[in-house]
Amino acid sequence: MISRESFAGWYRNRFLWVAVILAVTAGTVVLANSAGSEAEPADLQAQITARMRTTLEQADPEQHNHAGHDVPQAATGAAAKPPVICGVRVYGYEPAGATALDDVRTVYGFHLCGVAEQKRPWDWAVKLAGPVIMDMSTQPPGIQVVEATADVMFVDRLREMFPTRYAELAVKEALAPSEMTELRRRYDAAAGL
């Protein structure tokens, strides 16, 4: 027959062993998950966003200019063209399974850029905006904006140029509020405001 004391001792030890097994299992899961995270998608997304922003800001504004917007030219002489300050949103990239920036060939996204003329407030700045495709396989990356034509409406042109999953995002979403705030801060600094 089993005494009450021996049963209580066995019962306590059983919970102790269950706790040990759970702790070891949890530790193994944590180690397994952290070991395979050298190229997190969020990190790749941040790299693509930074490359897209830098490319648009360094490109001649006419490369991502939209019809009807004249970009101010610098006066003849030593004055430089005003800087272009951009906010971007990446909708996606191809190949979708890329794990490194060098593997990315095409980026689909949105850009909103302001030409930062000195002392010109954001509300009066020349702006370049809309869905954009970047060809990352060339150096410098190629920039292709989505524009309507005389024969094709904007939304139809967007659907011609973007894969369906990214076109649906482009119809509904532009910059995230945090990106817009950062764009305005950077624009004001560049315009000397």
N, C-alpha and C positions, 0 to 999 in steps of 0.2 A: 504494500500500500504506500501511496505517496503522501508524505506529510505536507502540511500547509507551508512550512518554511522552505522546503525544497521546491515546491511548485512556484512560490513567489520568486525565488532566486532564478529559476529557469525562465520565468516570464520576464523578469527584468533584463536578463541577459539576451533574450530573444529580441527585445526592443533595441538594445544596444547594438546587436549585430545588424538589424534592419537599418538603423541609423548609419552605421559604418558603410554598408553596401550602398545606400542612397548617396552618401557623400562622395564615395569613390566614383560612382556612376556620373554624378553631376560634374565632378572634376574632369573626368574623361571627355564628356560632351563639350565643356568649355575649352579644353585644350584642342580638341579636334576642330572646333569651329574657328578658333583663332589661328590655327596653323595654316589654313587654306585661304587666308584673307590678304595676300600680298597685293592684289589689284582689285580692290573693292569697286563695284560699279559707281558708287557715289564719288569716289576719288577720280575715276575716269570721267564721269560727268563734269566734275569741277575742272579738270584739265581741258576738256573739250570747250566748256564755257569760256575759260580764260583764253584759249587759242582763238576762238571765234571773235571775242571782244577785241583782242589785240589786232587780229587781221583786219577787221572793219575799221578800227581807229587808225591803222597805219596805211591803209589803202587810200588812193586818191578818191575823194568823195564821189566823183563821177562814176566810179565802178559800182557803187551801190546807190546811186542817185535814182530817184523816181521821176517820171515825166512831170513837168510843170514846176519843178523845184530848181531854182538856180542857186548854186553854191557860190558864196562870195569869194571873189578872187582877191589876192593880196595886191596892194598897190605896187606899181613898178618900182623896183629898187630892192633894198635889203630886207624889207618886211616879209615875213613868212606868212603862209596861209594860216588862217585860224585853225586850231586843233578841232578834231571831230571826237566827241565823247559819246560812247555807245553803251547801251544796256542791251543784254541779249537773253534769250531763253532758248534752250535746246529742247526740241520736241523729240528728237531721236537721231540715230545714226546708223549707217550701214558699213560693214556688216554688223547686224545687231548683236552678234556674239563676240565682238571684239573685246579684248581684255587690256589692250595697251593703246595709247594714243597713236602710235605709228601704224596700228592695224586699221584705224578708222579711215574710210575712203570718202564718205559723203556725210555731211551733217545737215539736218533739216531743222530750221528754227525760225525765230523772230528777232528782228532788230529794231531798236529805236535809238537814233543818233541825233545829236544836236551839234550844230556848227557853233563853236564857242568864240564868237567875236567879243572882244574886250568890252566890258560894261553893258553887254546886251543881255537882258533877262531871258530866262528860259521861255517864257510865254511868247516872246518875239523872235526867238531863234529860228533859223532855217532847220527843219527837221527832216530826217530821212527815216522812213519806217515801213515795216511790213515783213511778210514771210520771206525767208532767204534760204538759199541752198549754197553750201560751201563744198567745193571739190578739194578735199584735203590731200589728194594724190598728186597735186602739182605744187610747185614752189614758186612764188607764193600761192597760197590756196586761191582757187577761183571763186568768184562771188557771182551769184545769179539771183536777182530779185524777181519776185512774182508781180507781174503787172498785167492789167487788162490790155487788150488791143482793140482796134476798131471793130473786129469781128468776134472777139471772145470776151465774155464778161470775166471780172476778176475771180469770182468763186470757181468758175469753170476752168480758168487758167491754173488756179491753185490746185485743183483736182487733177489736172493734166500733169503737173510738175511734181507733186508730192505723192508718196505712197498713201493709200487710204487712211491708215492708222494715224499718220502725222497730219494729213489734211484735215481730219476731223478736229484735232487739237488746234490747228492753226485758225480754223473758222471761229473757235470759241475762246481761245486764250492768248494773251499777249505777255507782258512782263509781270512777274510776281511783285507784290508791293515792296518787298525788301530790295529787289533789284532796281525798282523805280526810285526808291529813296536814295540808294547809292548812286544812281545815275545823276540825279539832281544835285547831290552833294559834290560829285566830281565835276559836273558842268559848271556850277557856281565857282568852284576853285579855279577852273581853267579860264573862265570869263572874267576873273578878278572881281567877283561880287562878294 
